[in-house]
Protein backbone atom coordinates (compact mmCIF):
# COMPACT_ATOMS: atom_id res chain seq x y z
CA UNK A 1 0.00 0.00 0.00
CA UNK A 2 1.18 3.54 -0.78
CA UNK A 3 0.89 6.55 1.51
CA UNK A 4 -2.24 7.64 -0.40
CA UNK A 5 -5.61 7.25 1.36
CA UNK A 6 -7.08 3.78 1.17
CA UNK A 7 -9.98 3.87 -1.29
CA UNK A 8 -13.04 2.17 0.15
CA UNK A 9 -16.15 0.94 -1.68
CA UNK A 10 -19.29 0.60 0.44
CA UNK A 11 -21.56 -2.06 -1.06
CA UNK A 12 -25.07 -1.38 0.18
CA UNK A 13 -26.21 2.01 1.46
CA UNK A 14 -29.09 1.22 3.75
CA UNK A 15 -28.86 1.54 7.54
CA UNK A 16 -25.59 -0.38 7.87
CA UNK A 17 -23.81 1.26 4.96
CA UNK A 18 -24.96 4.85 5.42
CA UNK A 19 -25.12 5.11 9.23
CA UNK A 20 -22.33 2.82 10.43
CA UNK A 21 -19.75 2.00 7.78
CA UNK A 22 -19.44 5.07 5.57
CA UNK A 23 -19.20 7.62 8.43
CA UNK A 24 -16.67 5.51 10.33
CA UNK A 25 -14.57 4.98 7.19
CA UNK A 26 -14.67 8.71 6.45
CA UNK A 27 -13.63 9.45 10.04
CA UNK A 28 -10.56 7.21 9.78
CA UNK A 29 -7.24 8.83 8.99
CA UNK A 30 -5.81 7.36 5.79
CA UNK A 31 -9.19 6.16 4.45
CA UNK A 32 -11.72 7.70 2.08
CA UNK A 33 -15.18 6.68 0.85
CA UNK A 34 -14.35 6.29 -2.81
CA UNK A 35 -17.42 4.43 -4.08
CA UNK A 36 -20.92 3.43 -3.00
CA UNK A 37 -23.04 0.70 -4.53
CA UNK A 38 -26.80 1.23 -4.38
CA UNK A 39 -29.62 0.91 -6.91
CA UNK A 40 -31.81 3.27 -4.86
CA UNK A 41 -31.86 6.75 -6.41
CA UNK A 42 -32.57 8.52 -3.12
CA UNK A 43 -29.72 6.77 -1.35
CA UNK A 44 -27.42 7.51 -4.30
CA UNK A 45 -28.19 11.21 -3.95
CA UNK A 46 -27.54 11.05 -0.20
CA UNK A 47 -24.15 9.44 -0.80
CA UNK A 48 -23.13 12.10 -3.32
CA UNK A 49 -24.10 14.85 -0.90
CA UNK A 50 -22.24 13.24 1.99
CA UNK A 51 -18.94 12.39 0.26
CA UNK A 52 -17.31 14.67 -2.27
CA UNK A 53 -16.20 12.90 -5.43
CA UNK A 54 -17.76 9.57 -4.49
CA UNK A 55 -18.63 7.30 -7.41
CA UNK A 56 -22.01 5.62 -7.20
CA UNK A 57 -22.67 2.32 -8.95
CA UNK A 58 -26.01 0.59 -9.48
CA UNK A 59 -24.52 -2.88 -9.18
CA UNK A 60 -21.56 -4.44 -7.42
CA UNK A 61 -20.63 -6.04 -10.73
CA UNK A 62 -19.52 -2.58 -11.86
CA UNK A 63 -16.86 -2.55 -9.13
CA UNK A 64 -14.82 -5.60 -10.10
CA UNK A 65 -13.52 -4.28 -13.46
CA UNK A 66 -12.19 -1.33 -11.41
CA UNK A 67 -10.61 -3.50 -8.72
CA UNK A 68 -7.25 -1.77 -9.16
CA UNK A 69 -8.96 1.49 -8.08
CA UNK A 70 -10.30 0.03 -4.82
CA UNK A 71 -8.27 -0.87 -1.72
CA UNK A 72 -11.12 -2.24 0.41
CA UNK A 73 -14.67 -3.45 -0.17
CA UNK A 74 -17.14 -3.18 2.72
CA UNK A 75 -20.17 -5.46 2.37
CA UNK A 76 -23.21 -3.87 4.03
CA UNK A 77 -25.92 -5.59 1.99
CA UNK A 78 -28.76 -7.83 3.14
CA UNK A 79 -27.32 -10.87 4.91
CA UNK A 80 -27.99 -13.40 2.14
CA UNK A 81 -25.57 -11.52 -0.13
CA UNK A 82 -22.65 -11.36 2.30
CA UNK A 83 -20.91 -14.58 1.27
CA UNK A 84 -21.47 -14.32 -2.52
CA UNK A 85 -20.14 -10.75 -2.69
CA UNK A 86 -17.22 -11.62 -0.41
CA UNK A 87 -16.27 -14.43 -2.80
CA UNK A 88 -16.44 -12.02 -5.74
CA UNK A 89 -14.23 -9.48 -3.97
CA UNK A 90 -11.69 -12.16 -3.06
CA UNK A 91 -11.63 -13.39 -6.66
CA UNK A 92 -10.90 -9.81 -7.71
CA UNK A 93 -8.10 -9.60 -5.16
CA UNK A 94 -9.71 -6.82 -3.09
CA UNK A 95 -9.53 -6.88 0.75
CA UNK A 96 -12.93 -7.34 2.38
CA UNK A 97 -14.84 -6.26 5.46
CA UNK A 98 -18.17 -8.08 5.91
CA UNK A 99 -20.90 -6.76 8.19
CA UNK A 100 -22.26 -9.22 10.74
CA UNK A 101 -23.62 -11.81 10.49
CA UNK A 102 -20.63 -12.97 8.47
CA UNK A 103 -22.79 -15.36 6.44
CA UNK A 104 -26.05 -17.32 6.62
CA UNK A 105 -24.41 -20.63 7.57
CA UNK A 106 -21.15 -21.93 9.02
CA UNK A 107 -20.44 -23.64 5.71
CA UNK A 108 -20.81 -20.40 3.77
CA UNK A 109 -18.56 -18.55 6.19
CA UNK A 110 -15.90 -21.23 6.14
CA UNK A 111 -15.84 -21.19 2.32
CA UNK A 112 -15.16 -17.44 2.38
CA UNK A 113 -12.34 -17.83 4.92
CA UNK A 114 -10.82 -20.63 2.88
CA UNK A 115 -11.00 -18.59 -0.33
CA UNK A 116 -9.40 -15.57 1.33
CA UNK A 117 -6.56 -17.71 2.66
CA UNK A 118 -6.02 -19.38 -0.72
CA UNK A 119 -5.84 -16.01 -2.52
CA UNK A 120 -3.97 -14.16 0.22
CA UNK A 121 -6.73 -11.56 0.52
CA UNK A 122 -7.27 -9.78 3.88
CA UNK A 123 -10.71 -10.51 5.36
CA UNK A 124 -12.43 -9.25 8.51
CA UNK A 125 -15.93 -9.05 10.02
CA UNK A 126 -17.46 -5.86 11.42
CA UNK A 127 -18.07 -6.79 15.06
CA UNK A 128 -18.28 -3.16 16.14
CA UNK A 129 -19.87 -3.82 19.52
CA UNK A 130 -16.54 -5.07 20.82
CA UNK A 131 -15.97 -1.32 21.19
CA UNK A 132 -19.17 -0.50 23.11
CA UNK A 133 -18.31 1.59 26.16
CA UNK A 134 -19.94 -0.82 28.62
CA UNK A 135 -18.12 -3.81 27.11
CA UNK A 136 -14.78 -1.98 27.23
CA UNK A 137 -15.53 -1.16 30.88
CA UNK A 138 -16.27 -4.80 31.64
CA UNK A 139 -13.00 -5.89 30.04
CA UNK A 140 -11.11 -3.34 32.14
CA UNK A 141 -12.77 -4.56 35.33
CA UNK A 142 -12.02 -8.17 34.45
CA UNK A 143 -8.41 -7.28 33.75
CA UNK A 144 -8.15 -5.59 37.16
CA UNK A 145 -9.70 -8.60 38.90
CA UNK A 146 -12.34 -6.30 40.40
CA UNK A 147 -15.13 -8.88 40.14
CA UNK A 148 -13.16 -11.94 41.23
CA UNK A 149 -13.99 -15.27 39.58
CA UNK A 150 -16.94 -14.88 37.22
CA UNK A 151 -19.84 -17.28 37.57
CA UNK A 152 -22.58 -15.72 35.45
CA UNK A 153 -22.64 -13.25 32.56
CA UNK A 154 -26.01 -11.70 31.70
CA UNK A 155 -26.13 -9.58 28.58
CA UNK A 156 -29.10 -8.03 26.79
CA UNK A 157 -30.10 -5.96 23.81
CA UNK A 158 -33.76 -5.26 24.51
CA UNK A 159 -36.12 -2.82 22.84
CA UNK A 160 -39.82 -2.01 22.76
CA UNK A 161 -40.92 -2.11 19.12
CA UNK A 162 -44.41 -3.61 19.11
CA UNK A 163 -45.10 -2.85 15.44
CA UNK A 164 -43.14 -4.77 12.81
CA UNK A 165 -41.41 -3.11 9.87
CA UNK A 166 -41.51 -4.06 6.22
CA UNK A 167 -38.44 -5.65 4.71
CA UNK A 168 -36.27 -8.74 4.73
CA UNK A 169 -35.16 -8.39 8.37
CA UNK A 170 -38.58 -9.56 9.57
CA UNK A 171 -39.43 -11.85 6.66
CA UNK A 172 -39.76 -15.59 7.02
CA UNK A 173 -37.25 -16.67 4.38
CA UNK A 174 -34.43 -18.59 6.08
CA UNK A 175 -32.06 -17.65 3.26
CA UNK A 176 -32.30 -14.02 4.39
CA UNK A 177 -30.98 -14.80 7.88
CA UNK A 178 -33.33 -12.20 9.29
CA UNK A 179 -34.53 -11.91 12.85
CA UNK A 180 -32.86 -10.95 16.10
CA UNK A 181 -30.79 -14.11 16.57
CA UNK A 182 -28.71 -13.26 13.49
CA UNK A 183 -28.83 -9.52 14.17
CA UNK A 184 -28.34 -8.50 17.81
CA UNK A 185 -27.73 -12.11 18.79
CA UNK A 186 -24.57 -12.16 16.69
CA UNK A 187 -23.22 -9.28 18.81
CA UNK A 188 -24.20 -10.84 22.13
CA UNK A 189 -22.58 -14.16 21.26
CA UNK A 190 -19.43 -12.50 19.95
CA UNK A 191 -19.00 -10.50 23.15
CA UNK A 192 -19.47 -13.62 25.29
CA UNK A 193 -16.84 -15.48 23.28
CA UNK A 194 -14.38 -12.59 23.50
CA UNK A 195 -14.41 -12.41 27.30
CA UNK A 196 -15.17 -15.99 28.34
CA UNK A 197 -13.90 -18.17 25.54
CA UNK A 198 -15.08 -21.41 23.89
CA UNK A 199 -18.51 -22.91 24.51
CA UNK A 200 -19.43 -26.53 25.25
CA UNK A 201 -23.24 -26.36 25.57
CA UNK A 202 -26.02 -24.25 24.05
CA UNK A 203 -29.68 -23.91 25.04
CA UNK A 204 -32.12 -21.52 23.37
CA UNK A 205 -35.70 -20.24 23.31
CA UNK A 206 -36.52 -18.48 20.04
CA UNK A 207 -39.95 -16.93 19.60
CA UNK A 208 -42.03 -14.82 17.21
CA UNK A 209 -44.18 -12.66 19.45
CA UNK A 210 -45.58 -9.79 17.39
CA UNK A 211 -48.56 -10.07 15.10
CA UNK A 212 -47.47 -10.70 11.53
CA UNK A 213 -43.76 -11.19 12.29
CA UNK A 214 -42.11 -14.15 10.56
CA UNK A 215 -38.69 -14.11 12.17
CA UNK A 216 -37.38 -14.30 15.72
CA UNK A 217 -38.17 -11.17 17.74
CA UNK A 218 -37.71 -12.55 21.27
CA UNK A 219 -34.65 -14.69 21.94
CA UNK A 220 -32.88 -16.23 24.93
CA UNK A 221 -29.63 -18.18 24.60
CA UNK A 222 -27.75 -19.89 27.43
CA UNK A 223 -24.09 -20.81 26.93
CA UNK A 224 -21.81 -22.95 29.08
CA UNK A 225 -18.19 -21.99 28.54
CA UNK A 226 -15.20 -24.31 28.91
CA UNK A 227 -14.11 -21.96 31.70
CA UNK A 228 -17.25 -22.81 33.68
CA UNK A 229 -18.82 -19.38 33.22
CA UNK A 230 -22.47 -19.43 32.19
CA UNK A 231 -23.63 -16.73 29.76
CA UNK A 232 -27.33 -15.84 29.61
CA UNK A 233 -28.08 -13.70 26.54
CA UNK A 234 -31.32 -11.96 25.61
CA UNK A 235 -32.40 -9.94 22.58
CA UNK A 236 -35.97 -8.77 22.19
CA UNK A 237 -38.16 -6.32 20.32
CA UNK A 238 -41.01 -6.79 22.79
CA UNK A 239 -39.41 -5.86 26.10
CA UNK A 240 -42.02 -3.64 27.75
CA UNK A 241 -39.63 -3.24 30.68
CA UNK A 242 -35.87 -3.03 30.05
CA UNK A 243 -33.63 -5.18 32.24
CA UNK A 244 -29.94 -4.35 32.80
CA UNK A 245 -27.82 -4.24 29.66
CA UNK A 246 -25.11 -6.12 31.60
CA UNK A 247 -25.20 -7.99 34.90
CA UNK A 248 -21.94 -9.78 35.59
CA UNK A 249 -21.64 -11.76 38.82
CA UNK A 250 -18.30 -12.59 40.37
CA UNK A 251 -16.95 -14.03 43.62
CA UNK A 252 -15.88 -10.56 44.77
CA UNK A 253 -18.40 -8.15 43.23
CA UNK A 254 -20.96 -7.59 40.50
CA UNK A 255 -20.98 -5.13 37.62
CA UNK A 256 -24.46 -3.94 36.65
CA UNK A 257 -25.10 -1.56 33.77
CA UNK A 258 -28.35 -0.21 32.32
CA UNK A 259 -28.84 1.47 28.95
CA UNK A 260 -27.32 1.01 25.51
CA UNK A 261 -24.04 2.40 24.23
CA UNK A 262 -24.41 5.99 23.01
CA UNK A 263 -22.60 5.62 19.68
CA UNK A 264 -25.45 4.23 17.58
CA UNK A 265 -27.70 7.17 18.40
CA UNK A 266 -24.84 9.57 17.69
CA UNK A 267 -24.23 8.00 14.27
CA UNK A 268 -27.94 8.04 13.44
CA UNK A 269 -27.96 11.76 14.28
CA UNK A 270 -25.16 12.37 11.79
CA UNK A 271 -22.28 12.45 14.26
CA UNK A 272 -18.74 11.26 13.57
CA UNK A 273 -15.91 10.47 15.99
CA UNK A 274 -13.44 12.72 14.15
CA UNK A 275 -15.76 15.70 14.65
CA UNK A 276 -16.65 15.19 18.31
CA UNK A 277 -14.01 15.43 21.03
CA UNK A 278 -16.41 13.76 23.48
CA UNK A 279 -17.27 10.86 21.16
CA UNK A 280 -18.51 7.76 22.97
CA UNK A 281 -18.61 9.44 26.38
CA UNK A 282 -21.58 8.63 28.54
CA UNK A 283 -23.23 10.94 31.06
CA UNK A 284 -22.35 9.87 34.59
CA UNK A 285 -26.05 9.39 35.36
CA UNK A 286 -25.86 6.37 33.04
CA UNK A 287 -22.79 4.76 34.60
CA UNK A 288 -23.02 1.23 35.92
CA UNK A 289 -22.24 0.10 39.45
CA UNK A 290 -19.58 -2.14 40.94
CA UNK A 291 -19.86 -3.89 44.28
CA UNK A 292 -22.17 -6.03 46.39
CA UNK A 293 -25.74 -5.05 47.20
CA UNK A 294 -26.08 -1.68 48.91
CA UNK A 295 -22.30 -1.27 48.87
CA UNK A 296 -22.19 -1.00 45.06
CA UNK A 297 -20.80 2.31 43.81
CA UNK A 298 -20.83 3.99 40.39
CA UNK A 299 -18.01 3.11 38.01
CA UNK A 300 -17.17 5.35 35.05
CA UNK A 301 -18.02 3.91 31.65
CA UNK A 302 -15.13 3.80 29.20
CA UNK A 303 -15.65 5.92 26.09
CA UNK A 304 -17.12 3.83 23.29
CA UNK A 305 -14.80 3.62 20.30
CA UNK A 306 -16.25 2.15 17.09
CA UNK A 307 -13.61 4.17 15.22
CA UNK A 308 -10.94 1.76 16.45
CA UNK A 309 -12.26 -0.92 14.11
CA UNK A 310 -11.47 0.86 10.83
CA UNK A 311 -8.32 2.36 12.32
CA UNK A 312 -7.22 -1.23 12.88
CA UNK A 313 -8.20 -2.22 9.36
CA UNK A 314 -6.12 0.64 7.94
CA UNK A 315 -3.11 -0.44 10.00
CA UNK A 316 -3.51 -4.05 8.82
CA UNK A 317 -3.85 -3.14 5.14
CA UNK A 318 -0.63 -1.17 5.39
CA UNK A 319 1.09 -4.27 6.77
CA UNK A 320 1.62 -2.79 10.22
CA UNK A 321 -0.55 -5.06 12.36
CA UNK A 322 -3.28 -7.71 12.48
CA UNK A 323 -6.86 -7.18 11.39
CA UNK A 324 -9.06 -6.10 14.32
CA UNK A 325 -11.47 -9.05 14.04
CA UNK A 326 -10.45 -12.53 12.93
CA UNK A 327 -13.24 -13.95 10.72
CA UNK A 328 -12.78 -17.33 12.38
CA UNK A 329 -14.24 -15.76 15.54
CA UNK A 330 -17.42 -15.05 13.61
CA UNK A 331 -17.53 -18.62 12.35
CA UNK A 332 -17.64 -19.71 15.99
CA UNK A 333 -20.48 -17.26 16.53
CA UNK A 334 -22.41 -18.76 13.63
CA UNK A 335 -21.78 -22.25 14.98
CA UNK A 336 -23.46 -21.19 18.22
CA UNK A 337 -26.36 -19.61 16.30
CA UNK A 338 -26.89 -22.89 14.44
CA UNK A 339 -26.73 -24.82 17.71
CA UNK A 340 -29.24 -22.40 19.27
CA UNK A 341 -31.69 -23.03 16.46
CA UNK A 342 -31.28 -26.80 16.89
CA UNK A 343 -31.76 -26.45 20.63
CA UNK A 344 -35.04 -24.59 20.16
CA UNK A 345 -36.31 -27.03 17.56
CA UNK A 346 -35.36 -30.09 19.61
CA UNK A 347 -36.20 -28.52 22.99
CA UNK A 348 -32.93 -29.68 24.50
CA UNK A 349 -29.38 -28.63 25.28
CA UNK A 350 -27.00 -29.00 22.33
CA UNK A 351 -23.50 -30.21 23.17
CA UNK A 352 -20.76 -28.81 20.95
CA UNK A 353 -17.89 -31.12 20.02
C-alpha positions as CSV (number, residue, x, y, z in Angstrom):
1,X,0.0,0.0,0.0
2,X,1.2,3.5,-0.8
3,X,0.9,6.5,1.5
4,X,-2.2,7.6,-0.4
5,X,-5.6,7.2,1.4
6,X,-7.1,3.8,1.2
7,X,-10.0,3.9,-1.3
8,X,-13.0,2.2,0.2
9,X,-16.1,0.9,-1.7
10,X,-19.3,0.6,0.4
11,X,-21.6,-2.1,-1.1
12,X,-25.1,-1.4,0.2
13,X,-26.2,2.0,1.5
14,X,-29.1,1.2,3.8
15,X,-28.9,1.5,7.5
16,X,-25.6,-0.4,7.9
17,X,-23.8,1.3,5.0
18,X,-25.0,4.8,5.4
19,X,-25.1,5.1,9.2
20,X,-22.3,2.8,10.4
21,X,-19.8,2.0,7.8
22,X,-19.4,5.1,5.6
23,X,-19.2,7.6,8.4
24,X,-16.7,5.5,10.3
25,X,-14.6,5.0,7.2
26,X,-14.7,8.7,6.4
27,X,-13.6,9.5,10.0
28,X,-10.6,7.2,9.8
29,X,-7.2,8.8,9.0
30,X,-5.8,7.4,5.8
31,X,-9.2,6.2,4.4
32,X,-11.7,7.7,2.1
33,X,-15.2,6.7,0.9
34,X,-14.3,6.3,-2.8
35,X,-17.4,4.4,-4.1
36,X,-20.9,3.4,-3.0
37,X,-23.0,0.7,-4.5
38,X,-26.8,1.2,-4.4
39,X,-29.6,0.9,-6.9
40,X,-31.8,3.3,-4.9
41,X,-31.9,6.7,-6.4
42,X,-32.6,8.5,-3.1
43,X,-29.7,6.8,-1.4
44,X,-27.4,7.5,-4.3
45,X,-28.2,11.2,-3.9
46,X,-27.5,11.0,-0.2
47,X,-24.1,9.4,-0.8
48,X,-23.1,12.1,-3.3
49,X,-24.1,14.8,-0.9
50,X,-22.2,13.2,2.0
51,X,-18.9,12.4,0.3
52,X,-17.3,14.7,-2.3
53,X,-16.2,12.9,-5.4
54,X,-17.8,9.6,-4.5
55,X,-18.6,7.3,-7.4
56,X,-22.0,5.6,-7.2
57,X,-22.7,2.3,-8.9
58,X,-26.0,0.6,-9.5
59,X,-24.5,-2.9,-9.2
60,X,-21.6,-4.4,-7.4
61,X,-20.6,-6.0,-10.7
62,X,-19.5,-2.6,-11.9
63,X,-16.9,-2.6,-9.1
64,X,-14.8,-5.6,-10.1
65,X,-13.5,-4.3,-13.5
66,X,-12.2,-1.3,-11.4
67,X,-10.6,-3.5,-8.7
68,X,-7.3,-1.8,-9.2
69,X,-9.0,1.5,-8.1
70,X,-10.3,0.0,-4.8
71,X,-8.3,-0.9,-1.7
72,X,-11.1,-2.2,0.4
73,X,-14.7,-3.5,-0.2
74,X,-17.1,-3.2,2.7
75,X,-20.2,-5.5,2.4
76,X,-23.2,-3.9,4.0
77,X,-25.9,-5.6,2.0
78,X,-28.8,-7.8,3.1
79,X,-27.3,-10.9,4.9
80,X,-28.0,-13.4,2.1
81,X,-25.6,-11.5,-0.1
82,X,-22.6,-11.4,2.3
83,X,-20.9,-14.6,1.3
84,X,-21.5,-14.3,-2.5
85,X,-20.1,-10.8,-2.7
86,X,-17.2,-11.6,-0.4
87,X,-16.3,-14.4,-2.8
88,X,-16.4,-12.0,-5.7
89,X,-14.2,-9.5,-4.0
90,X,-11.7,-12.2,-3.1
91,X,-11.6,-13.4,-6.7
92,X,-10.9,-9.8,-7.7
93,X,-8.1,-9.6,-5.2
94,X,-9.7,-6.8,-3.1
95,X,-9.5,-6.9,0.8
96,X,-12.9,-7.3,2.4
97,X,-14.8,-6.3,5.5
98,X,-18.2,-8.1,5.9
99,X,-20.9,-6.8,8.2
100,X,-22.3,-9.2,10.7
101,X,-23.6,-11.8,10.5
102,X,-20.6,-13.0,8.5
103,X,-22.8,-15.4,6.4
104,X,-26.1,-17.3,6.6
105,X,-24.4,-20.6,7.6
106,X,-21.2,-21.9,9.0
107,X,-20.4,-23.6,5.7
108,X,-20.8,-20.4,3.8
109,X,-18.6,-18.5,6.2
110,X,-15.9,-21.2,6.1
111,X,-15.8,-21.2,2.3
112,X,-15.2,-17.4,2.4
113,X,-12.3,-17.8,4.9
114,X,-10.8,-20.6,2.9
115,X,-11.0,-18.6,-0.3
116,X,-9.4,-15.6,1.3
117,X,-6.6,-17.7,2.7
118,X,-6.0,-19.4,-0.7
119,X,-5.8,-16.0,-2.5
120,X,-4.0,-14.2,0.2
121,X,-6.7,-11.6,0.5
122,X,-7.3,-9.8,3.9
123,X,-10.7,-10.5,5.4
124,X,-12.4,-9.2,8.5
125,X,-15.9,-9.1,10.0
126,X,-17.5,-5.9,11.4
127,X,-18.1,-6.8,15.1
128,X,-18.3,-3.2,16.1
129,X,-19.9,-3.8,19.5
130,X,-16.5,-5.1,20.8
131,X,-16.0,-1.3,21.2
132,X,-19.2,-0.5,23.1
133,X,-18.3,1.6,26.2
134,X,-19.9,-0.8,28.6
135,X,-18.1,-3.8,27.1
136,X,-14.8,-2.0,27.2
137,X,-15.5,-1.2,30.9
138,X,-16.3,-4.8,31.6
139,X,-13.0,-5.9,30.0
140,X,-11.1,-3.3,32.1
141,X,-12.8,-4.6,35.3
142,X,-12.0,-8.2,34.5
143,X,-8.4,-7.3,33.8
144,X,-8.2,-5.6,37.2
145,X,-9.7,-8.6,38.9
146,X,-12.3,-6.3,40.4
147,X,-15.1,-8.9,40.1
148,X,-13.2,-11.9,41.2
149,X,-14.0,-15.3,39.6
150,X,-16.9,-14.9,37.2
151,X,-19.8,-17.3,37.6
152,X,-22.6,-15.7,35.5
153,X,-22.6,-13.3,32.6
154,X,-26.0,-11.7,31.7
155,X,-26.1,-9.6,28.6
156,X,-29.1,-8.0,26.8
157,X,-30.1,-6.0,23.8
158,X,-33.8,-5.3,24.5
159,X,-36.1,-2.8,22.8
160,X,-39.8,-2.0,22.8
161,X,-40.9,-2.1,19.1
162,X,-44.4,-3.6,19.1
163,X,-45.1,-2.8,15.4
164,X,-43.1,-4.8,12.8
165,X,-41.4,-3.1,9.9
166,X,-41.5,-4.1,6.2
167,X,-38.4,-5.7,4.7
168,X,-36.3,-8.7,4.7
169,X,-35.2,-8.4,8.4
170,X,-38.6,-9.6,9.6
171,X,-39.4,-11.9,6.7
172,X,-39.8,-15.6,7.0
173,X,-37.2,-16.7,4.4
174,X,-34.4,-18.6,6.1
175,X,-32.1,-17.6,3.3
176,X,-32.3,-14.0,4.4
177,X,-31.0,-14.8,7.9
178,X,-33.3,-12.2,9.3
179,X,-34.5,-11.9,12.8
180,X,-32.9,-11.0,16.1
181,X,-30.8,-14.1,16.6
182,X,-28.7,-13.3,13.5
183,X,-28.8,-9.5,14.2
184,X,-28.3,-8.5,17.8
185,X,-27.7,-12.1,18.8
186,X,-24.6,-12.2,16.7
187,X,-23.2,-9.3,18.8
188,X,-24.2,-10.8,22.1
189,X,-22.6,-14.2,21.3
190,X,-19.4,-12.5,19.9
191,X,-19.0,-10.5,23.2
192,X,-19.5,-13.6,25.3
193,X,-16.8,-15.5,23.3
194,X,-14.4,-12.6,23.5
195,X,-14.4,-12.4,27.3
196,X,-15.2,-16.0,28.3
197,X,-13.9,-18.2,25.5
198,X,-15.1,-21.4,23.9
199,X,-18.5,-22.9,24.5
200,X,-19.4,-26.5,25.3
201,X,-23.2,-26.4,25.6
202,X,-26.0,-24.3,24.0
203,X,-29.7,-23.9,25.0
204,X,-32.1,-21.5,23.4
205,X,-35.7,-20.2,23.3
206,X,-36.5,-18.5,20.0
207,X,-39.9,-16.9,19.6
208,X,-42.0,-14.8,17.2
209,X,-44.2,-12.7,19.5
210,X,-45.6,-9.8,17.4
211,X,-48.6,-10.1,15.1
212,X,-47.5,-10.7,11.5
213,X,-43.8,-11.2,12.3
214,X,-42.1,-14.2,10.6
215,X,-38.7,-14.1,12.2
216,X,-37.4,-14.3,15.7
217,X,-38.2,-11.2,17.7
218,X,-37.7,-12.6,21.3
219,X,-34.6,-14.7,21.9
220,X,-32.9,-16.2,24.9
221,X,-29.6,-18.2,24.6
222,X,-27.7,-19.9,27.4
223,X,-24.1,-20.8,26.9
224,X,-21.8,-22.9,29.1
225,X,-18.2,-22.0,28.5
226,X,-15.2,-24.3,28.9
227,X,-14.1,-22.0,31.7
228,X,-17.2,-22.8,33.7
229,X,-18.8,-19.4,33.2
230,X,-22.5,-19.4,32.2
231,X,-23.6,-16.7,29.8
232,X,-27.3,-15.8,29.6
233,X,-28.1,-13.7,26.5
234,X,-31.3,-12.0,25.6
235,X,-32.4,-9.9,22.6
236,X,-36.0,-8.8,22.2
237,X,-38.2,-6.3,20.3
238,X,-41.0,-6.8,22.8
239,X,-39.4,-5.9,26.1
240,X,-42.0,-3.6,27.8
241,X,-39.6,-3.2,30.7
242,X,-35.9,-3.0,30.0
243,X,-33.6,-5.2,32.2
244,X,-29.9,-4.4,32.8
245,X,-27.8,-4.2,29.7
246,X,-25.1,-6.1,31.6
247,X,-25.2,-8.0,34.9
248,X,-21.9,-9.8,35.6
249,X,-21.6,-11.8,38.8
250,X,-18.3,-12.6,40.4
251,X,-16.9,-14.0,43.6
252,X,-15.9,-10.6,44.8
253,X,-18.4,-8.2,43.2
254,X,-21.0,-7.6,40.5
255,X,-21.0,-5.1,37.6
256,X,-24.5,-3.9,36.7
257,X,-25.1,-1.6,33.8
258,X,-28.4,-0.2,32.3
259,X,-28.8,1.5,29.0
260,X,-27.3,1.0,25.5
261,X,-24.0,2.4,24.2
262,X,-24.4,6.0,23.0
263,X,-22.6,5.6,19.7
264,X,-25.4,4.2,17.6
265,X,-27.7,7.2,18.4
266,X,-24.8,9.6,17.7
267,X,-24.2,8.0,14.3
268,X,-27.9,8.0,13.4
269,X,-28.0,11.8,14.3
270,X,-25.2,12.4,11.8
271,X,-22.3,12.4,14.3
272,X,-18.7,11.3,13.6
273,X,-15.9,10.5,16.0
274,X,-13.4,12.7,14.1
275,X,-15.8,15.7,14.7
276,X,-16.6,15.2,18.3
277,X,-14.0,15.4,21.0
278,X,-16.4,13.8,23.5
279,X,-17.3,10.9,21.2
280,X,-18.5,7.8,23.0
281,X,-18.6,9.4,26.4
282,X,-21.6,8.6,28.5
283,X,-23.2,10.9,31.1
284,X,-22.4,9.9,34.6
285,X,-26.0,9.4,35.4
286,X,-25.9,6.4,33.0
287,X,-22.8,4.8,34.6
288,X,-23.0,1.2,35.9
289,X,-22.2,0.1,39.5
290,X,-19.6,-2.1,40.9
291,X,-19.9,-3.9,44.3
292,X,-22.2,-6.0,46.4
293,X,-25.7,-5.1,47.2
294,X,-26.1,-1.7,48.9
295,X,-22.3,-1.3,48.9
296,X,-22.2,-1.0,45.1
297,X,-20.8,2.3,43.8
298,X,-20.8,4.0,40.4
299,X,-18.0,3.1,38.0
300,X,-17.2,5.4,35.0
301,X,-18.0,3.9,31.6
302,X,-15.1,3.8,29.2
303,X,-15.6,5.9,26.1
304,X,-17.1,3.8,23.3
305,X,-14.8,3.6,20.3
306,X,-16.2,2.2,17.1
307,X,-13.6,4.2,15.2
308,X,-10.9,1.8,16.5
309,X,-12.3,-0.9,14.1
310,X,-11.5,0.9,10.8
311,X,-8.3,2.4,12.3
312,X,-7.2,-1.2,12.9
313,X,-8.2,-2.2,9.4
314,X,-6.1,0.6,7.9
315,X,-3.1,-0.4,10.0
316,X,-3.5,-4.1,8.8
317,X,-3.9,-3.1,5.1
318,X,-0.6,-1.2,5.4
319,X,1.1,-4.3,6.8
320,X,1.6,-2.8,10.2
321,X,-0.5,-5.1,12.4
322,X,-3.3,-7.7,12.5
323,X,-6.9,-7.2,11.4
324,X,-9.1,-6.1,14.3
325,X,-11.5,-9.0,14.0
326,X,-10.4,-12.5,12.9
327,X,-13.2,-14.0,10.7
328,X,-12.8,-17.3,12.4
329,X,-14.2,-15.8,15.5
330,X,-17.4,-15.0,13.6
331,X,-17.5,-18.6,12.4
332,X,-17.6,-19.7,16.0
333,X,-20.5,-17.3,16.5
334,X,-22.4,-18.8,13.6
335,X,-21.8,-22.3,15.0
336,X,-23.5,-21.2,18.2
337,X,-26.4,-19.6,16.3
338,X,-26.9,-22.9,14.4
339,X,-26.7,-24.8,17.7
340,X,-29.2,-22.4,19.3
341,X,-31.7,-23.0,16.5
342,X,-31.3,-26.8,16.9
343,X,-31.8,-26.4,20.6
344,X,-35.0,-24.6,20.2
345,X,-36.3,-27.0,17.6
346,X,-35.4,-30.1,19.6
347,X,-36.2,-28.5,23.0
348,X,-32.9,-29.7,24.5
349,X,-29.4,-28.6,25.3
350,X,-27.0,-29.0,22.3
351,X,-23.5,-30.2,23.2
352,X,-20.8,-28.8,20.9
353,X,-17.9,-31.1,20.0
